């Protein structure tokens, strides 16, 4: 009996032994056109194994990459796509540069601090005032999400002044923020649906 473990390692186990054997057979075909037709048939079979992925972007492209990998990049055919290079197959992606600067208040987060910096540079006017109001309300939401207690608007505006290095020096007298209870207990939809009476 020919045990699967004695038939060599599968390059891509998700396609199974039979597809791997088809690819190996394609490598033995001398005629280039015949070999290309054979590989196209294998691609169709591979696609039929995962029909739910047909709508995925670059699905066909990935199949051609996979067949190149299963052939150990030895298939001499005209690929319809630029396939992955063997030397790039196990190449690690570049590291994402993360900011290592300290976050002043963890409950506000870095994104909110970046937005405060951006709004600080806006020219004075209605647009800036509206952005400040939105920022302050978001800060209040963040504060209440983490602290679960009522917070005075003065505290929010003091934090806003601190995080903007004094550039956004506003007060609760000018900007009215949402109530703490509205953040902690969002209003439920109390609207009743009316049903038509049957005649």
Legacy VTK file of the C-alpha trace (Angstrom):
# vtk DataFile Version 3.0
C-alpha trace
ASCII
DATASET POLYDATA
POINTS 199 float
0.000 0.000 0.000
1.267 3.474 -0.919
0.995 5.531 2.274
0.548 9.310 1.860
3.411 9.960 4.280
5.763 8.172 1.886
4.706 10.232 -1.149
6.624 13.360 -0.232
5.685 16.625 1.393
2.707 18.562 0.050
3.722 22.062 -0.972
0.210 23.397 -0.300
-1.821 20.886 1.759
-5.091 22.805 1.266
-5.273 21.575 -2.328
-4.589 17.941 -1.488
-2.420 15.195 -2.962
-4.341 14.858 -6.228
-3.791 18.459 -7.285
-0.122 18.145 -6.361
0.140 15.075 -8.618
-1.543 17.004 -11.458
1.064 19.747 -11.152
3.847 17.149 -11.134
2.327 15.605 -14.273
2.262 19.020 -15.980
6.009 19.285 -15.375
6.574 16.125 -17.438
4.760 17.453 -20.554
7.312 18.418 -23.194
5.078 20.460 -25.494
4.767 24.022 -24.119
1.264 24.648 -25.498
-0.019 21.337 -24.192
1.612 22.034 -20.818
-0.041 25.465 -20.676
-3.471 23.952 -21.470
-2.927 21.364 -18.749
-2.035 24.040 -16.197
-5.123 26.099 -17.119
-7.258 23.026 -16.431
-5.566 22.556 -13.057
-6.231 26.229 -12.230
-9.955 25.692 -12.932
-9.974 22.624 -10.668
-8.230 24.566 -7.902
-10.804 27.363 -8.230
-13.665 24.857 -7.977
-12.292 23.623 -4.639
-12.965 27.049 -3.124
-16.013 28.479 -4.957
-16.860 30.828 -2.071
-13.600 32.716 -2.719
-14.375 33.579 -6.337
-15.495 37.088 -5.398
-12.289 37.762 -3.472
-10.019 40.330 -5.098
-7.109 38.792 -7.055
-8.451 35.253 -6.533
-7.187 34.051 -9.934
-3.859 35.737 -9.368
-3.436 33.863 -6.093
-4.211 30.551 -7.809
-1.407 31.151 -10.313
0.950 32.016 -7.455
-0.042 28.778 -5.728
0.503 26.606 -8.789
3.952 28.158 -9.226
4.741 27.319 -5.596
3.477 23.728 -5.980
5.731 23.273 -9.007
8.674 24.664 -7.040
8.753 27.447 -9.674
9.786 24.954 -12.375
6.764 25.373 -14.682
7.879 26.827 -18.001
4.677 28.508 -19.185
3.405 32.004 -19.973
1.767 33.133 -16.754
-1.176 35.546 -17.181
-0.040 37.390 -14.048
3.276 38.363 -12.547
3.803 35.593 -10.031
5.554 35.796 -6.699
9.322 35.362 -6.822
10.816 32.353 -5.071
13.282 34.523 -3.164
10.402 36.712 -1.898
8.221 33.814 -0.777
9.404 33.801 2.832
10.413 37.445 3.004
9.093 39.196 6.086
7.146 42.429 5.572
8.658 45.708 6.673
8.053 46.669 10.281
5.324 49.236 10.864
6.806 52.335 12.510
4.936 52.807 15.763
5.007 55.979 17.802
6.796 55.483 21.091
5.920 58.830 22.618
4.085 58.747 25.917
0.288 59.123 25.916
-0.664 61.820 28.411
-4.063 60.355 29.329
-4.636 56.722 28.396
-8.428 57.061 28.447
-8.271 59.630 25.632
-5.779 57.715 23.505
-3.219 58.799 20.912
-5.697 59.400 18.063
-7.587 61.988 20.075
-4.316 63.728 20.967
-3.418 63.822 17.258
-6.820 65.323 16.447
-6.328 67.986 19.124
-2.968 68.903 17.566
-4.639 69.162 14.157
-7.549 71.335 15.370
-5.116 73.577 17.251
-3.657 74.698 13.927
-7.058 75.571 12.374
-7.768 79.250 11.673
-10.244 80.876 14.028
-13.880 80.678 12.976
-17.059 78.640 13.059
-15.380 75.509 11.650
-12.772 75.481 14.405
-15.411 76.097 17.086
-17.493 73.185 15.815
-14.427 70.920 15.771
-13.589 71.934 19.343
-17.133 71.118 20.442
-16.952 67.690 18.769
-13.534 67.025 20.306
-14.673 67.978 23.786
-17.773 65.769 23.525
-15.613 62.866 22.339
-13.239 63.436 25.247
-16.177 63.319 27.626
-17.363 60.037 26.083
-13.885 58.554 26.428
-13.575 59.745 30.020
-16.937 58.263 31.006
-16.276 55.008 29.144
-13.225 54.330 31.286
-14.165 56.004 34.566
-17.926 55.318 34.755
-18.534 58.376 36.870
-20.011 61.824 36.335
-17.408 64.287 35.101
-17.547 68.060 35.275
-17.250 69.831 31.923
-14.541 72.017 33.471
-12.334 68.924 33.805
-12.771 68.163 30.075
-11.883 71.727 29.058
-8.887 71.744 31.437
-7.618 68.543 29.815
-8.256 69.989 26.353
-6.227 73.083 27.268
-3.400 70.925 28.619
-3.310 68.537 25.630
-3.279 71.459 23.173
-0.506 73.252 25.105
-2.833 76.164 25.776
-3.863 76.633 22.128
-7.465 75.531 22.747
-8.347 77.612 25.800
-12.138 77.403 25.985
-14.679 77.107 28.766
-18.037 75.563 29.529
-19.547 79.060 29.363
-19.026 79.042 25.580
-19.397 75.360 24.745
-22.233 73.252 26.104
-21.352 69.540 26.184
-23.662 66.556 26.258
-24.938 65.460 29.654
-23.081 62.649 31.437
-26.282 60.672 31.880
-26.836 60.698 28.104
-23.433 59.102 27.618
-23.767 56.541 30.415
-27.396 55.673 29.641
-28.200 56.282 25.961
-31.834 57.103 25.307
-33.886 54.171 24.132
-36.182 54.492 21.158
-39.589 55.042 22.735
-41.446 55.595 19.462
-44.384 53.243 19.092
-45.201 51.766 15.742
-48.798 52.187 14.716
-50.591 49.312 13.104
-53.336 49.764 10.596
-56.667 48.457 11.709
-58.126 45.793 9.528
-61.530 46.678 8.183
LINES 1 200
199 0 1 2 3 4 5 6 7 8 9 10 11 12 13 14 15 16 17 18 19 20 21 22 23 24 25 26 27 28 29 30 31 32 33 34 35 36 37 38 39 40 41 42 43 44 45 46 47 48 49 50 51 52 53 54 55 56 57 58 59 60 61 62 63 64 65 66 67 68 69 70 71 72 73 74 75 76 77 78 79 80 81 82 83 84 85 86 87 88 89 90 91 92 93 94 95 96 97 98 99 100 101 102 103 104 105 106 107 108 109 110 111 112 113 114 115 116 117 118 119 120 121 122 123 124 125 126 127 128 129 130 131 132 133 134 135 136 137 138 139 140 141 142 143 144 145 146 147 148 149 150 151 152 153 154 155 156 157 158 159 160 161 162 163 164 165 166 167 168 169 170 171 172 173 174 175 176 177 178 179 180 181 182 183 184 185 186 187 188 189 190 191 192 193 194 195 196 197 198
